[in-house]
Amino acid sequence: MPEATRSVIELDSNALALSLAGEHDAHLRVIEERLDCRLTLRGNVLTLEGEPVAVAKARAAFEELLTVIRSGRPLNPAMVESLMDIAVNSSGKPSEVYGDVVWTHRGRQIGPRTVNQKHYVDAIRGTTITFGIGPAGTGKTYLATAMAVNAFFSKAVGRIILTRPAVEAGESLGFLPGSVSEKVDPYFRPLFDALYDMMDGDKLAALIEHGEIEVAPLAFMRGRTLNDSFIILDEAQNTSPEQMKMFLTRLGFGSKMVVTGDVTQIDLPQPRTSGLVTVPQVLQAISDIQVVQFDGHDVVRHKLVQRIVNAYKEHDERLQSGREP
């Protein structure tokens, strides 16, 4: 057994020590559990004890956490859990991920929480068309919406267009009662929820009324050229290859597109092929297009959601290999 070692970190102030520890030392408990290292905080002095490798990893993780705290971002146990995921499971730096704030509303900072989310945000910034593919809860749509709101209010684009296929209604909404808005509202509720997180309701209503934010089914995009716009296609796994081609060729000058979806949740009737499944092969040789793949490690909802996503993935792999009846 390697001999135990000790390392000491002296903190700048009581406020820094309190932020690091969390209420009732909740943050320290999360970190101790993840890093296999004994932690003791006395006043402004943090002591790390354990095997040399564990202590070295814990010290590096704490230095990153302190950088995040000094940047002004308040910590909570879920955030510490995400930061530890970055520190333990990837080569990324938590301070670089959490230092990227995409949008702020009413003091709440919105930005990436995982290394893949950071890659995604950077891809959107630097690429005309970005695909975000992965399971629910990985922030694909939410971060894309935040990037769209940022682009709109910084005047990088003149409008935001949000669309998704209304597969459950077969893209034929006429038989449903009510106006077009009332018919499509259930399908777009997740997008409206994201927008309400990022601006006040009266401001959002005014922008929608003036056409500066447009929310419409994918079928309504046909025949248009979308200039000076930030366009998000959500739930793209439910597009056919023909619909995907139609959407991508709506791109106009001065516009960005983000396409999000989860290829494990295709609702298209068999044997139709999803347009999202074919995208990586069809477009791989074209520059100015990026595909970012998310997995269970990028789920930023309740940690139980991450476990559920991973369990389903393992179950599907066992079925495909014939190891499960």
FENUR-V715371 format. One record per helix or strand. SS is the DSSP state (h for helix, s for strand). FROM is the first residue (numbers start at 0). TO is the last residue. If there is no record, write none. Layout:
ss=(SS SS)
from=(FROM FROM)
to=(TO TO)
This chain:
ss=(s h h s s h h h s s h s h s h h h h s h s s h s h s s s h s h h)
from=(3 13 22 37 44 51 76 93 100 107 114 128 139 158 166 172 179 200 212 217 225 228 235 239 240 250 255 273 274 288 295 302)
to=(9 20 34 41 50 69 88 97 104 110 125 132 152 163 168 174 197 208 216 220 225 233 237 239 247 250 260 273 282 292 297 320)
